[in-house]
Amino acid sequence: MIEEIMAEFGVTPSETLMIGDSVADIEMAFSAGVDAIGFDFYHQQNTELLEAGALMVFDDYTKLAHYLQR
């Protein structure tokens, strides 16, 4: 799925960042060579998202926005 999105927009894995809320999202990004950030809506998956390969995990939109603005 992420490969199709990148192809549609003509971007490479190094130009792409996946933000996902499930281990499957992070694993999909990892398998496509894309960096991923986890978002833990339920405050229960922080460890699992990191173990799946997320660079960071956020549970607050403001903190995520600040991180992305760097």
OpenMM code with the backbone's topology and positions (N, CA, C; nanometers):
from openmm import Vec3, app, unit

residues = "MET ILE GLU GLU ILE MET ALA GLU PHE GLY VAL THR PRO SER GLU THR LEU MET ILE GLY ASP SER VAL ALA ASP ILE GLU MET ALA PHE SER ALA GLY VAL ASP ALA ILE GLY PHE ASP PHE TYR HIS GLN GLN ASN THR GLU LEU LEU GLU ALA GLY ALA LEU MET VAL PHE ASP ASP TYR THR LYS LEU ALA HIS TYR LEU GLN ARG".split()
positions = [
    Vec3(0.0819, -0.1195, 0.0000),
    Vec3(0.0000, 0.0000, 0.0000),
    Vec3(0.0866, 0.1263, 0.0000),
    Vec3(0.1848, 0.1323, 0.0896),
    Vec3(0.2675, 0.2533, 0.0942),
    Vec3(0.3495, 0.2692, -0.0335),
    Vec3(0.3861, 0.1556, -0.0937),
    Vec3(0.4598, 0.1630, -0.2196),
    Vec3(0.3748, 0.2288, -0.3287),
    Vec3(0.2462, 0.1958, -0.3322),
    Vec3(0.1582, 0.2563, -0.4314),
    Vec3(0.1425, 0.4062, -0.4090),
    Vec3(0.1344, 0.4462, -0.2843),
    Vec3(0.1215, 0.5892, -0.2526),
    Vec3(0.2480, 0.6628, -0.2950),
    Vec3(0.3650, 0.6060, -0.2639),
    Vec3(0.4899, 0.6698, -0.3040),
    Vec3(0.4997, 0.6791, -0.4566),
    Vec3(0.4600, 0.5730, -0.5258),
    Vec3(0.4635, 0.5743, -0.6727),
    Vec3(0.3701, 0.6809, -0.7288),
    Vec3(0.2518, 0.6917, -0.6708),
    Vec3(0.1538, 0.7910, -0.7167),
    Vec3(0.2086, 0.9335, -0.7049),
    Vec3(0.2822, 0.9607, -0.5973),
    Vec3(0.3355, 1.0946, -0.5746),
    Vec3(0.4787, 1.1117, -0.6246),
    Vec3(0.5380, 1.0035, -0.6744),
    Vec3(0.6724, 1.0115, -0.7287),
    Vec3(0.7789, 1.0414, -0.6255),
    Vec3(0.7642, 0.9817, -0.5074),
    Vec3(0.8626, 1.0028, -0.4007),
    Vec3(0.9321, 0.8716, -0.3663),
    Vec3(1.0493, 0.8842, -0.3088),
    Vec3(1.1288, 0.7690, -0.2687),
    Vec3(1.1079, 0.7404, -0.1207),
    Vec3(1.1520, 0.6240, -0.0733),
    Vec3(1.1419, 0.5958, 0.0704),
    Vec3(1.2120, 0.7008, 0.1568),
    Vec3(1.3252, 0.7529, 0.1100),
    Vec3(1.3963, 0.8530, 0.1909),
    Vec3(1.3229, 0.9868, 0.1972),
    Vec3(1.2257, 1.0072, 0.1093),
    Vec3(1.1451, 1.1299, 0.1093),
    Vec3(1.0110, 1.1103, 0.1781),
    Vec3(0.9912, 0.9935, 0.2360),
    Vec3(0.8610, 0.9561, 0.2907),
    Vec3(0.8711, 0.9310, 0.4403),
    Vec3(0.7682, 0.9691, 0.5129),
    Vec3(0.7568, 0.9409, 0.6556),
    Vec3(0.6173, 0.8865, 0.6815),
    Vec3(0.6116, 0.7697, 0.7421),
    Vec3(0.4829, 0.7071, 0.7758),
    Vec3(0.4504, 0.7395, 0.9210),
    Vec3(0.3283, 0.7805, 0.9461),
    Vec3(0.2800, 0.7971, 1.0828),
    Vec3(0.1671, 0.6967, 1.0987),
    Vec3(0.1840, 0.6042, 1.1914),
    Vec3(0.0861, 0.4986, 1.2076),
    Vec3(0.0518, 0.4730, 1.3525),
    Vec3(-0.0644, 0.4136, 1.3726),
    Vec3(-0.1096, 0.3858, 1.5086),
    Vec3(-0.1159, 0.2372, 1.5395),
    Vec3(-0.0588, 0.1559, 1.4505),
    Vec3(-0.0587, 0.0123, 1.4776),
    Vec3(0.0771, -0.0466, 1.4428),
    Vec3(0.1046, -0.1604, 1.5016),
    Vec3(0.2280, -0.2323, 1.4714),
    Vec3(0.2322, -0.2652, 1.3224),
    Vec3(0.1194, -0.3020, 1.2642),
    Vec3(0.1142, -0.3334, 1.1212),
    Vec3(0.1558, -0.2135, 1.0368),
    Vec3(0.1147, -0.0927, 1.0756),
    Vec3(0.1553, 0.0278, 1.0033),
    Vec3(0.3070, 0.0444, 1.0056),
    Vec3(0.3651, 0.0279, 1.1224),
    Vec3(0.5094, 0.0461, 1.1375),
    Vec3(0.5839, -0.0617, 1.0604),
    Vec3(0.5363, -0.1842, 1.0678),
    Vec3(0.6004, -0.2937, 0.9940),
    Vec3(0.5903, -0.2721, 0.8426),
    Vec3(0.4777, -0.2195, 0.7947),
    Vec3(0.4618, -0.1914, 0.6531),
    Vec3(0.5646, -0.0874, 0.6085),
    Vec3(0.5803, 0.0185, 0.6862),
    Vec3(0.6787, 0.1212, 0.6532),
    Vec3(0.8188, 0.0622, 0.6519),
    Vec3(0.8509, -0.0142, 0.7548),
    Vec3(0.9837, -0.0751, 0.7657),
    Vec3(1.0137, -0.1625, 0.6441),
    Vec3(0.9166, -0.2424, 0.6027),
    Vec3(0.9387, -0.3324, 0.4895),
    Vec3(0.9552, -0.2557, 0.3584),
    Vec3(0.9059, -0.1317, 0.3521),
    Vec3(0.9207, -0.0491, 0.2323),
    Vec3(1.0420, 0.0428, 0.2412),
    Vec3(1.1172, 0.0336, 0.3517),
    Vec3(1.2345, 0.1185, 0.3686),
    Vec3(1.2023, 0.2608, 0.4078),
    Vec3(1.0857, 0.2803, 0.4666),
    Vec3(1.0373, 0.4130, 0.5038),
    Vec3(1.0480, 0.4308, 0.6553),
    Vec3(1.0958, 0.5480, 0.6991),
    Vec3(1.0958, 0.5797, 0.8417),
    Vec3(0.9515, 0.5928, 0.8896),
    Vec3(0.9303, 0.5555, 1.0167),
    Vec3(0.7945, 0.5596, 1.0708),
    Vec3(0.7933, 0.6182, 1.2108),
    Vec3(0.6865, 0.6872, 1.2406),
    Vec3(0.6591, 0.7406, 1.3735),
    Vec3(0.5285, 0.6791, 1.4194),
    Vec3(0.5265, 0.6352, 1.5433),
    Vec3(0.4051, 0.5775, 1.5986),
    Vec3(0.3215, 0.6819, 1.6694),
    Vec3(0.1918, 0.6626, 1.6662),
    Vec3(0.1008, 0.7462, 1.7441),
    Vec3(0.0159, 0.6534, 1.8297),
    Vec3(0.0278, 0.6694, 1.9596),
    Vec3(-0.0366, 0.5790, 2.0550),
    Vec3(-0.1621, 0.6459, 2.1118),
    Vec3(-0.2735, 0.6260, 2.0434),
    Vec3(-0.3990, 0.6871, 2.0855),
    Vec3(-0.4460, 0.6378, 2.2222),
    Vec3(-0.4175, 0.5147, 2.2539),
    Vec3(-0.4761, 0.4520, 2.3728),
    Vec3(-0.3771, 0.4323, 2.4867),
    Vec3(-0.2570, 0.4864, 2.4714),
    Vec3(-0.1545, 0.4783, 2.5764),
    Vec3(-0.1267, 0.3336, 2.6163),
    Vec3(-0.1315, 0.2425, 2.5194),
    Vec3(-0.1101, 0.1017, 2.5485),
    Vec3(-0.0054, 0.0378, 2.4582),
    Vec3(0.0329, 0.1049, 2.3483),
    Vec3(0.1172, 0.0408, 2.2486),
    Vec3(0.2560, 0.1024, 2.2345),
    Vec3(0.2949, 0.1917, 2.3200),
    Vec3(0.4224, 0.2604, 2.3059),
    Vec3(0.5374, 0.1623, 2.2831),
    Vec3(0.5515, 0.0657, 2.3696),
    Vec3(0.6605, -0.0309, 2.3590),
    Vec3(0.6498, -0.1124, 2.2313),
    Vec3(0.5307, -0.1574, 2.1977),
    Vec3(0.5118, -0.2395, 2.0789),
    Vec3(0.5450, -0.1623, 1.9515),
    Vec3(0.5076, -0.0355, 1.9450),
    Vec3(0.5372, 0.0457, 1.8274),
    Vec3(0.6875, 0.0679, 1.8134),
    Vec3(0.7549, 0.0930, 1.9243),
    Vec3(0.9001, 0.1094, 1.9204),
    Vec3(0.9691, -0.0209, 1.8794),
    Vec3(0.9233, -0.1313, 1.9345),
    Vec3(0.9829, -0.2606, 1.8996),
    Vec3(0.9606, -0.2956, 1.7531),
    Vec3(0.8530, -0.2469, 1.6937),
    Vec3(0.8246, -0.2724, 1.5523),
    Vec3(0.9126, -0.1872, 1.4608),
    Vec3(0.9779, -0.0840, 1.5175),
    Vec3(1.0690, -0.0022, 1.4389),
    Vec3(1.0374, 0.1455, 1.4323),
    Vec3(0.9371, 0.1916, 1.5070),
    Vec3(0.9054, 0.3342, 1.5076),
    Vec3(1.0233, 0.4134, 1.5621),
    Vec3(1.0539, 0.5254, 1.4980),
    Vec3(1.1623, 0.6118, 1.5452),
    Vec3(1.1257, 0.6780, 1.6768),
    Vec3(1.0014, 0.7181, 1.6868),
    Vec3(0.9470, 0.7855, 1.8051),
    Vec3(0.8016, 0.7429, 1.8163),
    Vec3(0.7462, 0.7625, 1.9356),
    Vec3(0.6034, 0.7384, 1.9552),
    Vec3(0.5471, 0.8585, 2.0310),
    Vec3(0.4376, 0.9105, 1.9807),
    Vec3(0.3715, 1.0237, 2.0437),
    Vec3(0.2302, 0.9848, 2.0833),
    Vec3(0.1780, 1.0552, 2.1825),
    Vec3(0.0396, 1.0348, 2.2238),
    Vec3(-0.0341, 1.1680, 2.2320),
    Vec3(0.0279, 1.2698, 2.1698),
    Vec3(-0.0261, 1.4048, 2.1757),
    Vec3(0.0024, 1.4735, 2.0414),
    Vec3(-0.1009, 1.5266, 1.9785),
    Vec3(-0.0841, 1.5891, 1.8477),
    Vec3(0.0105, 1.7091, 1.8515),
    Vec3(0.0065, 1.7865, 1.9579),
    Vec3(0.0933, 1.9036, 1.9690),
    Vec3(0.2398, 1.8621, 1.9709),
    Vec3(0.2711, 1.7583, 2.0471),
    Vec3(0.4102, 1.7102, 2.0514),
    Vec3(0.4532, 1.6562, 1.9154),
    Vec3(0.3659, 1.5878, 1.8481),
    Vec3(0.3964, 1.5381, 1.7140),
    Vec3(0.4219, 1.6546, 1.6191),
    Vec3(0.3384, 1.7559, 1.6233),
    Vec3(0.3555, 1.8729, 1.5367),
    Vec3(0.4887, 1.9419, 1.5626),
    Vec3(0.5256, 1.9564, 1.6891),
    Vec3(0.6545, 2.0184, 1.7224),
    Vec3(0.7702, 1.9362, 1.6687),
    Vec3(0.7601, 1.8048, 1.6793),
    Vec3(0.8647, 1.7173, 1.6287),
    Vec3(0.8775, 1.7304, 1.4771),
    Vec3(0.7666, 1.7356, 1.4073),
    Vec3(0.7693, 1.7439, 1.2623),
    Vec3(0.8191, 1.8782, 1.2111),
    Vec3(0.8089, 1.9816, 1.2909),
    Vec3(0.8540, 2.1145, 1.2503),
    Vec3(1.0048, 2.1318, 1.2625),
    Vec3(1.0732, 2.0355, 1.3250),
    Vec3(1.2191, 2.0475, 1.3398),
    Vec3(1.2884, 2.0309, 1.2105),
] * unit.nanometer
topology = app.Topology()
chain = topology.addChain("A")
for resn in residues:
    res = topology.addResidue(resn, chain)
    for name in ("N", "CA", "C"):
        topology.addAtom(name, app.Element.getBySymbol(name[0]), res)
